[in-house]
Amino acid sequence: CVVAVPEVGVSTPKAFADWDELCEAGNLTAEASAAKLKGLSQASASGFAQCFARELNGWVDSSGVLASGGDLAGPKSALVRTGIENDFETVVFSQHPSLRSIKRDLMGSSRESALYAALSGSGSALFGLYESQADALAAQHRVQHNGTRAILTETLPRRNYWHTMFAE
């Protein structure tokens, strides 16, 4: 993962107000939102089912780490194919065009492209998810080359996450 932390600040109350205004103006349709939610729900269920099946079949070792040869890109790709996106990008990118450019930097070229990149919450941070550490490093360099701080990080296996959340 790469997290881009731009200097620009985004007002969360303004982002919500602008989003509400867009919805009230009829620029967003409930049908499109319902279809996206249904697609996301189906992809999530499929992804979780695949992860559980892999765990049962030895794809995840006893510590919760993906065993060699395993590939979690399938469920992630299924989520991306549903058209999942951060709807705040609609209003925030128009207020802060530089954030759209940072997202493009995170996305990269076809050879080193992100599995997914988006605004985090209402902003101003953005993130990208990558297939390999090399792709993530390339994205970090692109973002930093254009003057934005970029942090290379990684996701935690589920067991480690929950252990950290409830550690005494």
DSSP file (Angstrom, degrees, kcal/mol; ACC not computed):
  #  RESIDUE AA STRUCTURE BP1 BP2  ACC     N-H-->O    O-->H-N    N-H-->O    O-->H-N    TCO  KAPPA ALPHA  PHI   PSI    X-CA   Y-CA   Z-CA
    1    1 A C              0   0    0      0, 0.0   152,-2.7     0, 0.0     2,-0.4   0.000 360.0 360.0 360.0 148.4    0.0    0.0    0.0
    2    2 A V  E     -AB 128 152A   0    126,-2.0   126,-2.1   150,-0.2     2,-0.5  -0.999 360.0-160.7-126.7 129.7    1.0    3.6   -0.5
    3    3 A V  E     -AB 127 151A   0    148,-2.7   148,-3.2    -2,-0.4     2,-0.5  -0.953   7.7-154.2-109.6 122.4   -0.6    6.4    1.4
    4    4 A A  E     -AB 126 150A   0    122,-2.7   122,-2.0    -2,-0.5   146,-0.2  -0.842   6.3-167.3 -97.3 129.6   -0.2    9.9   -0.1
    5    5 A V  E     - B   0 149A   0    144,-2.9   144,-0.8    -2,-0.5   120,-0.1  -0.813  10.9-166.2-120.8  89.0   -0.4   12.7    2.4
    6    6 A P        -     0   0    0      0, 0.0   142,-0.1     0, 0.0   141,-0.0  -0.262  28.8-122.4 -74.1 162.1   -0.8   16.0    0.5
    7    7 A E  S    S+     0   0    0      2,-0.1   141,-0.0   117,-0.0     2,-0.0   0.780  84.8  97.1 -71.2 -28.2   -0.3   19.5    2.1
    8    8 A V        -     0   0    0    116,-0.1     2,-0.4     1,-0.1   116,-0.1  -0.324  67.2-142.4 -67.6 143.3   -3.8   20.5    1.2
    9    9 A G        -     0   0    0    115,-0.0     2,-0.5   114,-0.0   115,-0.1  -0.853   5.6-150.3-106.3 144.2   -6.6   20.2    3.8
   10   10 A V        -     0   0    0     -2,-0.4     2,-0.7   113,-0.1   112,-0.1  -0.949  15.4-131.3-113.7 131.4  -10.1   19.1    3.0
   11   11 A S     >  -     0   0    0     -2,-0.5     4,-2.5     1,-0.2     5,-0.2  -0.720  13.3-160.1 -80.7 113.1  -13.0   20.4    5.1
   12   12 A T  H  > S+     0   0    0     -2,-0.7     4,-2.5     1,-0.2     5,-0.2   0.923  91.1  51.6 -62.2 -44.9  -15.1   17.4    6.0
   13   13 A P  H  > S+     0   0    0      0, 0.0     4,-2.5     0, 0.0    -1,-0.2   0.911 112.1  47.4 -59.1 -38.9  -18.2   19.4    6.8
   14   14 A K  H  > S+     0   0    0      2,-0.2     4,-3.0     1,-0.2     5,-0.2   0.908 110.2  52.2 -67.5 -40.6  -17.9   21.2    3.4
   15   15 A A  H  X S+     0   0    0     -4,-2.5     4,-2.3     2,-0.2    -1,-0.2   0.924 112.6  45.2 -60.7 -44.1  -17.4   17.9    1.6
   16   16 A F  H  X S+     0   0    0     -4,-2.5     4,-2.9     2,-0.2    -2,-0.2   0.912 113.6  49.9 -65.5 -42.1  -20.6   16.5    3.3
   17   17 A A  H  X S+     0   0    0     -4,-2.5     4,-2.3    -5,-0.2    -2,-0.2   0.926 112.9  46.1 -62.5 -44.5  -22.5   19.7    2.6
   18   18 A D  H  X S+     0   0    0     -4,-3.0     4,-2.2     2,-0.2    -1,-0.2   0.887 112.8  50.8 -65.5 -38.4  -21.5   19.6   -1.1
   19   19 A W  H  X S+     0   0    0     -4,-2.3     4,-2.3    -5,-0.2    -2,-0.2   0.933 110.4  49.1 -63.6 -45.8  -22.3   15.9   -1.3
   20   20 A D  H  X S+     0   0    0     -4,-2.9     4,-2.7     1,-0.2    -2,-0.2   0.897 109.7  52.5 -59.8 -40.4  -25.8   16.5    0.2
   21   21 A E  H  X S+     0   0    0     -4,-2.3     4,-2.0     1,-0.2    -1,-0.2   0.908 108.3  50.4 -62.5 -42.7  -26.3   19.4   -2.3
   22   22 A L  H  <>S+     0   0    0     -4,-2.2     5,-2.0     2,-0.2     6,-0.4   0.914 112.0  47.6 -60.2 -43.5  -25.4   17.0   -5.2
   23   23 A C  H ><5S+     0   0    0     -4,-2.3     3,-1.3     1,-0.2     5,-0.3   0.919 112.1  48.9 -65.2 -44.0  -27.9   14.4   -4.0
   24   24 A E  H 3<5S+     0   0    0     -4,-2.7    -1,-0.2     1,-0.3    -2,-0.2   0.825 105.2  59.0 -65.9 -31.4  -30.6   17.0   -3.5
   25   25 A A  T 3<5S-     0   0    0     -4,-2.0    -1,-0.3    -5,-0.2    -2,-0.2   0.540 115.1-116.5 -75.9  -5.6  -30.1   18.4   -7.0
   26   26 A G  T < 5S+     0   0    0     -3,-1.3    -3,-0.2    -4,-0.3    -2,-0.1   0.679  76.9 130.6  80.3  16.8  -30.8   15.0   -8.4
   27   27 A N      < +     0   0    0     -5,-2.0     2,-0.4     2,-0.0    -4,-0.2   0.517  67.5  53.6 -80.9  -3.7  -27.3   14.5   -9.8
   28   28 A L  S    S-     0   0    0     -6,-0.4     2,-0.4    -5,-0.3    -2,-0.1  -0.985  78.6-143.2-128.8 141.6  -27.1   11.1   -8.2
   29   29 A T     >  -     0   0    0     -2,-0.4     4,-1.8     1,-0.1     5,-0.1  -0.861  12.1-142.2-110.2 140.6  -29.6    8.3   -8.7
   30   30 A A  H  > S+     0   0    0     -2,-0.4     4,-2.9     1,-0.2     5,-0.2   0.851 102.7  59.7 -63.2 -34.5  -30.7    5.9   -6.0
   31   31 A E  H  > S+     0   0    0      1,-0.2     4,-2.4     2,-0.2    -1,-0.2   0.920 105.3  47.0 -62.7 -43.5  -30.9    3.1   -8.6
   32   32 A A  H  > S+     0   0    0      2,-0.2     4,-2.3     1,-0.2    -1,-0.2   0.914 113.6  48.8 -64.5 -41.5  -27.2    3.5   -9.5
   33   33 A S  H  X S+     0   0    0     -4,-1.8     4,-2.6     2,-0.2    -2,-0.2   0.916 111.3  49.4 -64.1 -43.0  -26.3    3.5   -5.8
   34   34 A A  H  X S+     0   0    0     -4,-2.9     4,-2.4     1,-0.2    -2,-0.2   0.901 110.7  50.4 -63.8 -40.2  -28.4    0.4   -5.1
   35   35 A A  H  X S+     0   0    0     -4,-2.4     4,-2.4     2,-0.2    -1,-0.2   0.911 111.3  48.4 -64.3 -41.7  -26.8   -1.4   -8.1
   36   36 A K  H  X S+     0   0    0     -4,-2.3     4,-2.8     2,-0.2    -2,-0.2   0.924 111.8  49.5 -64.0 -43.5  -23.3   -0.6   -6.8
   37   37 A L  H  X S+     0   0    0     -4,-2.6     4,-2.7     2,-0.2    -2,-0.2   0.898 111.2  49.4 -63.2 -40.0  -24.2   -1.7   -3.3
   38   38 A K  H  X S+     0   0    0     -4,-2.4     4,-2.4     2,-0.2    -1,-0.2   0.928 112.9  47.0 -64.2 -44.1  -25.6   -5.0   -4.6
   39   39 A G  H  X S+     0   0    0     -4,-2.4     4,-2.5     2,-0.2    -2,-0.2   0.906 113.3  48.6 -63.0 -42.0  -22.4   -5.6   -6.7
   40   40 A L  H  X S+     0   0    0     -4,-2.8     4,-2.9     2,-0.2     5,-0.2   0.917 110.9  51.1 -63.1 -44.0  -20.2   -4.7   -3.8
   41   41 A S  H  X S+     0   0    0     -4,-2.7     4,-2.5     1,-0.2    -2,-0.2   0.917 112.0  46.3 -60.1 -44.7  -22.1   -7.1   -1.5
   42   42 A Q  H  X S+     0   0    0     -4,-2.4     4,-2.3     2,-0.2    -1,-0.2   0.912 114.5  46.9 -65.7 -42.2  -21.9   -9.9   -4.0
   43   43 A A  H  X S+     0   0    0     -4,-2.5     4,-2.8     2,-0.2    -2,-0.2   0.897 112.5  50.3 -67.0 -39.5  -18.1   -9.3   -4.6
   44   44 A S  H  X S+     0   0    0     -4,-2.9     4,-3.0     2,-0.2     5,-0.3   0.941 111.4  47.7 -62.4 -47.4  -17.5   -9.1   -0.8
   45   45 A A  H  X S+     0   0    0     -4,-2.5     4,-2.5    -5,-0.2    -2,-0.2   0.915 113.8  47.9 -60.2 -42.9  -19.4  -12.3   -0.1
   46   46 A S  H  X S+     0   0    0     -4,-2.3     4,-2.4     2,-0.2    -1,-0.2   0.920 112.7  48.6 -63.4 -44.1  -17.4  -14.0   -2.9
   47   47 A G  H  X S+     0   0    0     -4,-2.8     4,-2.4     2,-0.2    -2,-0.2   0.919 113.0  46.7 -63.2 -44.8  -14.1  -12.7   -1.7
   48   48 A F  H  X S+     0   0    0     -4,-3.0     4,-2.7     2,-0.2     5,-0.2   0.905 111.4  51.9 -65.3 -40.2  -14.8  -13.8    1.9
   49   49 A A  H  X S+     0   0    0     -4,-2.5     4,-2.5    -5,-0.3    -2,-0.2   0.913 110.7  48.5 -61.3 -42.0  -16.0  -17.2    0.7
   50   50 A Q  H  X S+     0   0    0     -4,-2.4     4,-2.4     2,-0.2    -2,-0.2   0.911 111.8  49.4 -64.5 -41.5  -12.7  -17.6   -1.3
   51   51 A C  H  X S+     0   0    0     -4,-2.4     4,-2.4     2,-0.2    -2,-0.2   0.925 112.8  46.5 -63.9 -44.0  -10.6  -16.5    1.7
   52   52 A F  H  X S+     0   0    0     -4,-2.7     4,-2.3     2,-0.2    -2,-0.2   0.906 112.1  50.8 -65.2 -40.4  -12.4  -18.9    4.1
   53   53 A A  H  X S+     0   0    0     -4,-2.5     4,-1.7    -5,-0.2    -1,-0.2   0.912 110.4  49.8 -62.5 -41.9  -12.1  -21.8    1.5
   54   54 A R  H  <>S+     0   0    0     -4,-2.4     5,-3.7     2,-0.2     6,-0.6   0.917 109.1  51.7 -62.8 -42.7   -8.4  -21.0    1.2
   55   55 A E  H ><5S+     0   0    0     -4,-2.4     3,-1.3     1,-0.2    -1,-0.2   0.918 110.6  48.4 -60.8 -42.4   -7.9  -21.1    5.0
   56   56 A L  H 3<5S+     0   0    0     -4,-2.3    -1,-0.2     1,-0.3    -2,-0.2   0.818 111.6  50.6 -66.4 -30.1   -9.7  -24.4    5.1
   57   57 A N  T 3<5S-     0   0    0     -4,-1.7    -1,-0.3    -5,-0.2    -2,-0.2   0.208 124.7 -98.1 -95.6  15.7   -7.5  -25.8    2.3
   58   58 A G  T < 5S+     0   0    0     -3,-1.3    -3,-0.2     2,-0.1    -2,-0.1   0.652  86.0 127.4  83.4  15.2   -4.2  -24.7    3.9
   59   59 A W  S   <S+     0   0    0     -5,-3.7     8,-3.7    -6,-0.2     2,-0.5   0.761  72.8  50.3 -75.1 -22.1   -3.7  -21.5    1.9
   60   60 A V  B    S-D   66   0B   0     -6,-0.6     6,-0.2     6,-0.3    -2,-0.1  -0.961  87.6-134.3-116.7 130.7   -3.3  -19.6    5.2
   61   61 A D    >   -     0   0    0      4,-2.8     3,-2.2    -2,-0.5    -2,-0.1  -0.159  37.2 -87.8 -77.5 178.8   -0.8  -20.9    7.7
   62   62 A S  T 3  S+     0   0    0      1,-0.3    -1,-0.1     2,-0.1    -2,-0.0   0.694 126.6  56.5 -63.6 -19.9   -1.6  -21.2   11.5
   63   63 A S  T 3  S-     0   0    0      2,-0.1    -1,-0.3    96,-0.0    97,-0.2   0.464 120.0-106.1 -90.0  -0.3   -0.4  -17.6   12.1
   64   64 A G  S <  S+     0   0    0     -3,-2.2     2,-0.3     1,-0.3    94,-0.3   0.553  76.2 136.2  90.4   8.2   -2.9  -16.2    9.6
   65   65 A V        -     0   0    0     92,-0.1    -4,-2.8     1,-0.1    -1,-0.3  -0.714  65.0-103.1 -92.7 140.3   -0.2  -15.4    7.0
   66   66 A L  B     -D   60   0B   0     -2,-0.3    -6,-0.3    -6,-0.2     3,-0.1  -0.418  40.8-126.1 -61.5 124.9   -0.9  -16.3    3.3
   67   67 A A    >   -     0   0    0     -8,-3.7     3,-2.0    -2,-0.2    -1,-0.1  -0.294  39.2 -77.7 -70.6 158.6    1.1  -19.4    2.5
   68   68 A S  T 3  S+     0   0    0      1,-0.3    -1,-0.2     3,-0.0     3,-0.1  -0.267 119.5  27.7 -59.4 140.8    3.4  -19.4   -0.4
   69   69 A G  T 3  S+     0   0    0      1,-0.4    -1,-0.3    -3,-0.1     2,-0.1   0.213  92.3 124.0  92.0 -15.1    1.7  -19.7   -3.8
   70   70 A G    <   -     0   0    0     -3,-2.0     2,-0.4   -11,-0.2    -1,-0.4  -0.369  43.8-159.8 -76.3 159.9   -1.5  -18.1   -2.5
   71   71 A D        +     0   0    0     -3,-0.1     3,-0.4     1,-0.1    -4,-0.0  -0.925  20.4 179.4-146.7 115.4   -3.0  -15.1   -4.2
   72   72 A L     >  +     0   0    0     -2,-0.4     4,-1.6     1,-0.2     5,-0.2   0.383  65.5  94.9 -94.2   3.7   -5.4  -12.6   -2.7
   73   73 A A  H  > S+     0   0    0      1,-0.2     4,-3.3     2,-0.2     5,-0.2   0.817  74.2  67.6 -64.7 -28.6   -5.6  -10.5   -5.8
   74   74 A G  H  > S+     0   0    0     -3,-0.4     4,-2.2     2,-0.2    -1,-0.2   0.963 104.0  38.8 -56.9 -58.0   -8.7  -12.4   -6.9
   75   75 A P  H  > S+     0   0    0      0, 0.0     4,-1.9     0, 0.0    -1,-0.2   0.898 118.2  50.3 -61.3 -39.5  -11.0  -11.1   -4.2
   76   76 A K  H  X S+     0   0    0     -4,-1.6     4,-2.2     1,-0.2    -2,-0.2   0.935 110.9  48.8 -62.0 -45.2   -9.5   -7.6   -4.3
   77   77 A S  H  X S+     0   0    0     -4,-3.3     4,-2.6     1,-0.2    -1,-0.2   0.872 107.2  55.9 -62.9 -36.3   -9.9   -7.5   -8.1
   78   78 A A  H  X S+     0   0    0     -4,-2.2     4,-0.8    -5,-0.2    -1,-0.2   0.902 108.1  48.6 -62.2 -40.2  -13.5   -8.7   -7.7
   79   79 A L  H ><>S+     0   0    0     -4,-1.9     5,-0.9     1,-0.2     3,-0.7   0.909 111.9  48.6 -65.1 -41.6  -14.2   -5.7   -5.4
   80   80 A V  H ><5S+     0   0    0     -4,-2.2     3,-1.8     1,-0.2    -2,-0.2   0.893 105.0  58.8 -66.2 -39.4  -12.6   -3.3   -7.9
   81   81 A R  H 3<5S+     0   0    0     -4,-2.6    -1,-0.2     1,-0.3    -2,-0.2   0.721  91.4  70.3 -64.4 -20.1  -14.6   -4.7  -10.8
   82   82 A T  T <<5S-     0   0    0     -4,-0.8    -1,-0.3    -3,-0.7    -2,-0.2   0.644 115.7-111.8 -71.2 -11.4  -17.8   -3.8   -9.1
   83   83 A G  T < 5 +     0   0    0     -3,-1.8    -2,-0.1    -4,-0.2    -3,-0.1   0.687  52.2 176.0  88.1  19.0  -17.0   -0.2   -9.7
   84   84 A I      < +     0   0    0     -5,-0.9     2,-0.3    -4,-0.2    -1,-0.2  -0.336  10.4 156.3 -58.4 136.2  -16.5    0.6   -6.0
   85   85 A E        -     0   0    0     33,-0.0     2,-0.8    -2,-0.0    33,-0.1  -0.975  50.2 -99.1-155.7 164.5  -15.3    4.1   -5.6
   86   86 A N    >   -     0   0    0     -2,-0.3     3,-1.9     1,-0.1     4,-0.3  -0.825  27.5-157.1 -91.0 110.6  -15.3    6.9   -3.0
   87   87 A D  T >> S+     0   0    0     -2,-0.8     3,-1.2     1,-0.3     4,-0.5   0.717  86.7  73.0 -63.8 -20.7  -18.2    9.2   -3.9
   88   88 A F  H >> S+     0   0    0      1,-0.2     4,-3.2    33,-0.2     3,-0.6   0.760  79.9  75.2 -64.0 -22.6  -16.5   12.1   -2.1
   89   89 A E  H <> S+     0   0    0     -3,-1.9     4,-1.9     1,-0.2     5,-0.4   0.849  85.6  64.7 -57.7 -32.3  -14.1   12.3   -5.0
   90   90 A T  H <4 S+     0   0    0     -3,-1.2     4,-0.4    -4,-0.3    -1,-0.2   0.916 116.9  23.8 -56.3 -46.2  -16.9   13.8   -7.0
   91   91 A V  H <X S+     0   0    0     -3,-0.6     4,-1.2    -4,-0.5    -2,-0.2   0.862 123.3  51.4 -90.7 -38.5  -17.0   16.9   -4.8
   92   92 A V  H  X S+     0   0    0     -4,-3.2     4,-2.5     1,-0.2     3,-0.2   0.898 106.6  52.9 -70.1 -40.8  -13.5   17.0   -3.3
   93   93 A F  H  < S+     0   0    0     -4,-1.9     7,-0.2    -5,-0.3    -1,-0.2   0.834 106.9  53.3 -65.7 -30.9  -11.6   16.7   -6.7
   94   94 A S  H  4 S+     0   0    0     -4,-0.4    -1,-0.2    -5,-0.4    -2,-0.2   0.839 114.5  41.9 -71.6 -30.1  -13.5   19.6   -8.1
   95   95 A Q  H  < S+     0   0    0     -4,-1.2    -2,-0.2     1,-0.2    -1,-0.2   0.814 129.9  27.1 -80.3 -32.7  -12.4   21.7   -5.0
   96   96 A H    >X  +     0   0    0     -4,-2.5     3,-2.0    -5,-0.1     4,-0.6  -0.702  64.9 177.6-133.7  78.8   -8.9   20.4   -5.0
   97   97 A P  H >> S+     0   0    0      0, 0.0     4,-1.4     0, 0.0     3,-0.5   0.747  77.0  70.8 -57.6 -24.7   -7.7   19.3   -8.5
   98   98 A S  H 3> S+     0   0    0      1,-0.2     4,-1.9     2,-0.2     5,-0.1   0.815  91.3  59.6 -63.1 -27.7   -4.3   18.5   -7.2
   99   99 A L  H <> S+     0   0    0     -3,-2.0     4,-2.1     1,-0.2    -1,-0.2   0.858 100.8  53.9 -68.9 -34.0   -5.8   15.5   -5.4
  100  100 A R  H <X S+     0   0    0     -4,-0.6     4,-2.0    -3,-0.5    -1,-0.2   0.895 108.1  50.9 -63.8 -39.3   -7.0   14.1   -8.7
  101  101 A S  H  X S+     0   0    0     -4,-1.4     4,-2.2     2,-0.2    -2,-0.2   0.886 107.9  51.8 -65.3 -39.1   -3.4   14.3  -10.0
  102  102 A I  H  X S+     0   0    0     -4,-1.9     4,-2.4     2,-0.2    -1,-0.2   0.901 107.2  52.9 -65.0 -39.4   -2.1   12.5   -7.0
  103  103 A K  H  X S+     0   0    0     -4,-2.1     4,-2.5     1,-0.2    -1,-0.2   0.914 107.6  51.6 -61.3 -40.9   -4.6    9.7   -7.6
  104  104 A R  H  X S+     0   0    0     -4,-2.0     4,-2.3     1,-0.2    -1,-0.2   0.912 108.7  51.2 -60.8 -41.4   -3.3    9.4  -11.2
  105  105 A D  H  < S+     0   0    0     -4,-2.2    -2,-0.2     1,-0.2    -1,-0.2   0.903 110.8  48.6 -61.2 -41.0    0.2    9.2   -9.8
  106  106 A L  H  < S+     0   0    0     -4,-2.4    -2,-0.2     1,-0.2    -1,-0.2   0.893 109.4  52.8 -65.7 -39.0   -0.9    6.4   -7.5
  107  107 A M  H  < S+     0   0    0     -4,-2.5     7,-1.7    -5,-0.2    -2,-0.2   0.920  91.0 177.3 -64.5 -44.5   -2.7    4.6  -10.3
  108  108 A G     <  -     0   0    0     -4,-2.3     5,-0.2     5,-0.2    -1,-0.1  -0.156  33.9 -38.3  75.3-168.6    0.4    4.6  -12.5
  109  109 A S        -     0   0    0      3,-0.1     3,-0.1    -4,-0.1     5,-0.0  -0.271  64.4 -95.3 -86.5 176.0    1.0    3.1  -15.9
  110  110 A S  S >  S+     0   0    0      1,-0.2     3,-0.6     2,-0.2    -1,-0.1   0.830 124.1  51.9 -63.4 -30.8   -0.4   -0.2  -17.2
  111  111 A R  T 3  S+     0   0    0      1,-0.2    -1,-0.2    24,-0.0    24,-0.0   0.873 125.5  23.0 -74.5 -36.9    2.8   -2.0  -16.2
  112  112 A E  T 3  S+     0   0    0     -3,-0.1    -1,-0.2    23,-0.1    -2,-0.2  -0.232  92.2 149.7-121.9  42.6    3.0   -0.7  -12.6
  113  113 A S    <   -     0   0    0     -3,-0.6    18,-0.4    -5,-0.2    -5,-0.2  -0.386  46.8-109.5 -83.9 157.0   -0.7    0.1  -12.0
  114  114 A A        -     0   0    0     -7,-1.7    16,-0.2     1,-0.1     3,-0.2  -0.472  10.7-136.8 -76.0 149.3   -2.5    0.0   -8.8
  115  115 A L  S    S-     0   0    0     14,-3.1     2,-0.3     1,-0.4    15,-0.2   0.846  93.0 -10.8 -67.0 -35.0   -5.1   -2.7   -8.1
  116  116 A Y  E     -C  129   0A   0     13,-1.2    13,-3.0   -10,-0.1    -1,-0.4  -0.957  64.3-175.6-162.8 143.8   -7.1    0.2   -6.6
  117  117 A A  E     +C  128   0A   0     -2,-0.3     2,-0.3    11,-0.2    11,-0.2  -0.991  19.4 147.0-144.3 142.9   -6.5    3.8   -5.7
  118  118 A A  E     -C  127   0A   0      9,-2.2     9,-2.6    -2,-0.3     2,-0.2  -0.987  50.0 -81.0-163.8 166.6   -8.9    6.3   -4.0
  119  119 A L  E     -C  126   0A   0     -2,-0.3     2,-0.7     7,-0.2     7,-0.3  -0.561  48.8-122.5 -69.2 140.9   -9.4    9.2   -1.7
  120  120 A S    >   -     0   0    0      5,-3.0     3,-2.2    -2,-0.2     5,-0.2  -0.823  66.5 -47.4 -92.5 116.5   -9.4    8.1    1.9
  121  121 A G  T 3  S-     0   0    0     -2,-0.7   -33,-0.2     1,-0.3     3,-0.1  -0.388 121.3 -24.9  60.4-132.1  -12.7    9.1    3.5
  122  122 A S  T 3  S-     0   0    0      1,-0.3    -1,-0.3    -2,-0.1     2,-0.1   0.355 113.8-164.4 -93.1   5.9  -13.4   12.8    2.7
  123  123 A G  S <  S+     0   0    0     -3,-2.2    -1,-0.3     2,-0.1  -113,-0.1  -0.267  77.3 170.0  98.5 176.3   -9.7   13.4    2.2
  124  124 A S  S    S+     0   0    0   -115,-0.1  -116,-0.1    -3,-0.1    -3,-0.1  -0.996  85.7  71.0 -99.3  -3.4   -7.2   14.7    1.8
  125  125 A A        -     0   0    0     -5,-0.2    -5,-3.0  -120,-0.1     2,-0.3  -0.375  62.0-165.2 -68.6 150.7   -5.1   11.5    2.1
  126  126 A L  E     -AC   4 119A   0   -122,-2.0  -122,-2.7    -7,-0.3     2,-0.3  -0.893   0.7-159.1-129.3 162.0   -5.2    9.0   -0.8
  127  127 A F  E     -AC   3 118A   0     -9,-2.6    -9,-2.2    -2,-0.3     2,-0.4  -0.977   6.9-158.6-142.7 156.9   -4.1    5.4   -1.0
  128  128 A G  E     -AC   2 117A   0   -126,-2.1  -126,-2.0    -2,-0.3     2,-0.4  -0.993   9.2-149.0-133.7 143.0   -3.2    2.8   -3.6
  129  129 A L  E     - C   0 116A   0    -13,-3.0   -14,-3.1    -2,-0.4   -13,-1.2  -0.932  21.8-166.7-111.4 136.0   -3.1   -1.0   -3.3
  130  130 A Y        -     0   0    0     -2,-0.4   -16,-0.1   -16,-0.2     3,-0.0  -0.871  31.3-133.0-129.1 154.2   -0.6   -2.9   -5.4
  131  131 A E  S    S+     0   0    0    -18,-0.4     2,-0.3    -2,-0.3    -1,-0.1   0.832  91.9  19.0 -70.1 -35.2    0.2   -6.4   -6.5
  132  132 A S  S  > S-     0   0    0      1,-0.1     4,-2.0     0, 0.0     5,-0.1  -0.908  73.8-116.4-137.7 162.3    3.8   -6.2   -5.5
  133  133 A Q  H  > S+     0   0    0     -2,-0.3     4,-2.9     1,-0.2     5,-0.2   0.861 116.1  58.0 -64.7 -35.4    6.2   -4.2   -3.4
  134  134 A A  H  > S+     0   0    0      2,-0.2     4,-2.2     1,-0.2    -1,-0.2   0.910 106.6  47.5 -61.7 -42.1    8.0   -3.1   -6.5
  135  135 A D  H  > S+     0   0    0      2,-0.2     4,-2.0     1,-0.2    -1,-0.2   0.904 112.7  49.3 -64.7 -40.9    4.8   -1.6   -7.9
  136  136 A A  H  X S+     0   0    0     -4,-2.0     4,-2.7     2,-0.2    -2,-0.2   0.910 110.3  50.3 -65.1 -42.5    4.1    0.1   -4.6
  137  137 A L  H  X S+     0   0    0     -4,-2.9     4,-2.4     1,-0.2    -1,-0.2   0.901 108.9  52.0 -62.2 -40.6    7.7    1.5   -4.5
  138  138 A A  H  X S+     0   0    0     -4,-2.2     4,-2.2     2,-0.2    -1,-0.2   0.909 111.1  47.6 -61.4 -41.7    7.3    2.8   -8.1
  139  139 A A  H  X S+     0   0    0     -4,-2.0     4,-2.6     2,-0.2     5,-0.2   0.914 109.2  53.3 -65.8 -42.8    4.1    4.6   -7.0
  140  140 A Q  H  X S+     0   0    0     -4,-2.7     4,-2.5     1,-0.2     5,-0.2   0.920 110.5  47.7 -57.7 -43.8    5.7    6.0   -3.9
  141  141 A H  H  X S+     0   0    0     -4,-2.4     4,-2.6     2,-0.2    -1,-0.2   0.897 110.7  51.3 -65.7 -41.0    8.5    7.5   -6.1
  142  142 A R  H  X S+     0   0    0     -4,-2.2     4,-1.2     2,-0.2    -2,-0.2   0.941 113.1  44.9 -60.2 -47.2    6.0    8.9   -8.6
  143  143 A V  H  <>S+     0   0    0     -4,-2.6     5,-1.9     1,-0.2     3,-0.4   0.926 116.2  45.4 -64.8 -45.5    4.0   10.6   -5.9
  144  144 A Q  H ><5S+     0   0    0     -4,-2.5     3,-2.1    -5,-0.2    -1,-0.2   0.870 106.1  60.5 -66.9 -36.3    7.1   12.0   -4.1
  145  145 A H  H 3<5S+     0   0    0     -4,-2.6    -1,-0.2     1,-0.3    -2,-0.2   0.824 103.8  51.9 -59.5 -31.1    8.6   13.1   -7.4
  146  146 A N  T 3<5S-     0   0    0     -4,-1.2    -1,-0.3    -3,-0.4    -2,-0.2   0.234 128.6 -96.8 -93.7  14.1    5.6   15.4   -7.8
  147  147 A G  T < 5S+     0   0    0     -3,-2.1     2,-0.4     1,-0.3    -3,-0.2   0.608  83.1 121.0  91.9  13.7    6.0   16.9   -4.4
  148  148 A T      < -     0   0    0     -5,-1.9    -1,-0.3  -142,-0.1    -2,-0.2  -0.915  65.1-114.0-113.9 138.4    3.7   14.9   -2.2
  149  149 A R  E     -B    5   0A   0   -144,-0.8  -144,-2.9    -2,-0.4     2,-0.4  -0.455  36.4-170.9 -64.4 135.4    4.7   12.9    0.9
  150  150 A A  E     -B    4   0A   0   -146,-0.2     2,-0.5    -2,-0.1  -146,-0.2  -0.996   9.9-157.0-136.5 130.3    4.1    9.2    0.3
  151  151 A I  E     -B    3   0A   0   -148,-3.2  -148,-2.7    -2,-0.4     2,-0.5  -0.918   9.3-145.5-112.0 125.4    4.3    6.4    2.9
  152  152 A L  E     +B    2   0A   0     -2,-0.5     2,-0.2  -150,-0.2  -150,-0.2  -0.765  37.9 146.7 -86.6 129.0    4.9    2.8    1.9
  153  153 A T        -     0   0    0   -152,-2.7     2,-0.3    -2,-0.5   -17,-0.0  -0.814  33.2-133.1-147.2-175.0    3.1    0.4    4.2
  154  154 A E        -     0   0    0     -2,-0.2     2,-0.1   -25,-0.0   -25,-0.0  -0.969  23.3-103.1-145.5 161.4    1.3   -3.0    4.1
  155  155 A T        -     0   0    0     -2,-0.3     3,-0.0     1,-0.1     0, 0.0  -0.428  35.2-121.8 -80.1 160.7   -1.9   -4.5    5.3
  156  156 A L        -     0   0    0     -2,-0.1    -1,-0.1     2,-0.0     2,-0.1  -0.801  25.6-106.8-100.7 144.1   -2.0   -6.8    8.3
  157  157 A P     >  -     0   0    0      0, 0.0     4,-2.3     0, 0.0     3,-0.4  -0.420  39.9-109.3 -60.4 148.0   -3.2  -10.3    8.3
  158  158 A R  H  > S+     0   0    0    -94,-0.3     4,-2.5     1,-0.2     5,-0.3   0.866 117.2  53.2 -49.9 -46.0   -6.6  -10.5   10.0
  159  159 A R  H  > S+     0   0    0      1,-0.2     4,-2.3     2,-0.2    -1,-0.2   0.914 110.1  47.3 -59.7 -44.4   -5.3  -12.3   13.1
  160  160 A N  H  > S+     0   0    0     -3,-0.4     4,-2.4     2,-0.2    -1,-0.2   0.897 110.8  53.2 -64.3 -39.8   -2.6   -9.7   13.6
  161  161 A Y  H  X S+     0   0    0     -4,-2.3     4,-2.4     2,-0.2    -2,-0.2   0.959 112.4  42.6 -59.7 -52.8   -5.1   -6.9   13.2
  162  162 A W  H  X S+     0   0    0     -4,-2.5     4,-1.7     1,-0.2    -1,-0.2   0.869 112.7  53.6 -65.6 -35.9   -7.5   -8.2   15.8
  163  163 A H  H  < S+     0   0    0     -4,-2.3     4,-0.3    -5,-0.3    -1,-0.2   0.919 111.5  46.1 -62.6 -42.6   -4.7   -9.1   18.2
  164  164 A T  H >< S+     0   0    0     -4,-2.4     3,-0.8     1,-0.2    -2,-0.2   0.889 109.9  54.5 -66.0 -40.2   -3.5   -5.5   17.9
  165  165 A M  H 3< S+     0   0    0     -4,-2.4    -1,-0.2     1,-0.2    -2,-0.2   0.833 119.3  31.8 -64.6 -33.2   -7.0   -4.0   18.4
  166  166 A F  T 3< S+     0   0    0     -4,-1.7    -1,-0.2    -5,-0.2    -2,-0.2   0.174  84.3 132.4-114.6  17.7   -7.6   -5.9   21.6
  167  167 A A    <         0   0    0     -3,-0.8    -3,-0.0    -4,-0.3    -4,-0.0  -0.431 360.0 360.0 -67.9 142.8   -4.1   -6.1   23.1
  168  168 A E              0   0    0     -2,-0.1    -1,-0.1     0, 0.0    -4,-0.1   0.452 360.0 360.0 -89.0 360.0   -4.0   -5.1   26.7
